[in-house]
Amino acid sequence: MRVGVLGVGPVGEHIVRVLRERKFPVDGDVTVMATREREEIIDGNAVSVQKVSEALFRRLDLQRRSIRRRDAPTPVIPAFPPRTESV
């Protein structure tokens, strides 16, 4: 499963740490995104943070954001789209 996290603040770091601790089935590394590219240390590991883009979201199977929607630089695509059929 291709997984991504938007935001590298305390919540984003915690999400990445928990995914590793619980050995979540991730294909490759978790894609970490923010407003600009840079290297970050998360839980003692160097992580390449990528600039957020819709193209990155489209490559992911599951994504979570750790920033407020009004701070997001691009529209946030929900990890689980709203249901369209009637219940």
C-alpha positions in Angstrom: 0.0 0.0 0.0 1.4 3.4 -0.9 0.9 5.8 2.0 1.4 9.5 2.4 1.3 12.1 5.2 0.8 15.8 4.6 2.6 17.8 7.3 5.7 17.3 9.3 4.7 19.0 12.5 4.3 17.0 15.7 1.1 15.3 14.5 2.7 14.3 11.1 5.8 13.0 12.9 3.6 11.0 15.2 1.7 9.4 12.3 4.9 8.4 10.6 6.3 7.0 13.9 3.1 5.0 14.6 3.1 3.5 11.1 6.7 2.3 11.6 6.1 1.0 15.1 3.0 -1.0 14.1 4.7 -2.2 11.0 1.9 -0.9 8.8 2.1 -2.6 5.3 3.7 0.2 3.3 5.1 -0.3 -0.2 8.5 1.5 0.1 8.7 4.6 2.4 5.8 6.7 3.6 5.6 9.7 1.3 5.9 12.8 3.5 4.7 16.1 2.0 4.8 19.7 3.0 4.8 23.2 1.5 8.5 22.9 0.5 11.0 20.1 -0.2 13.6 19.5 2.6 15.2 16.8 4.7 13.7 16.2 8.2 14.6 13.9 11.0 11.6 11.9 12.1 12.1 9.4 15.0 15.8 9.4 14.4 15.6 8.7 10.7 16.3 11.1 7.8 13.2 11.6 5.7 13.0 13.3 2.4 10.0 15.7 2.5 8.5 16.4 -0.9 6.6 19.5 -2.0 2.9 18.7 -1.9 1.1 18.3 -5.3 -2.0 16.6 -6.6 0.3 14.3 -8.6 1.8 12.9 -5.4 -1.7 12.3 -4.0 -2.8 10.4 -7.1 0.1 7.9 -6.6 -1.0 7.1 -3.1 -3.5 4.5 -1.8 -3.9 6.1 1.6 -3.2 9.6 2.8 -3.6 11.6 5.9 -3.1 15.3 6.6 -1.8 16.7 9.8 -2.5 20.4 9.0 -5.7 22.4 9.1 -7.5 22.5 5.8 -7.2 26.3 5.6 -3.4 26.0 5.7 -3.3 23.4 2.9 -1.5 24.8 -0.2 -3.5 22.7 -2.6 -6.9 21.0 -2.3 -6.7 18.0 0.0 -8.0 14.8 -1.5 -9.8 12.8 1.2 -8.3 9.4 1.9 -11.8 7.9 1.9 -14.1 9.7 -0.6 -17.6 10.4 0.6 -20.2 7.8 -0.3 -22.3 8.6 -3.3 -25.0 5.9 -3.0 -28.0 6.1 -0.7 -28.0 3.9 2.4 
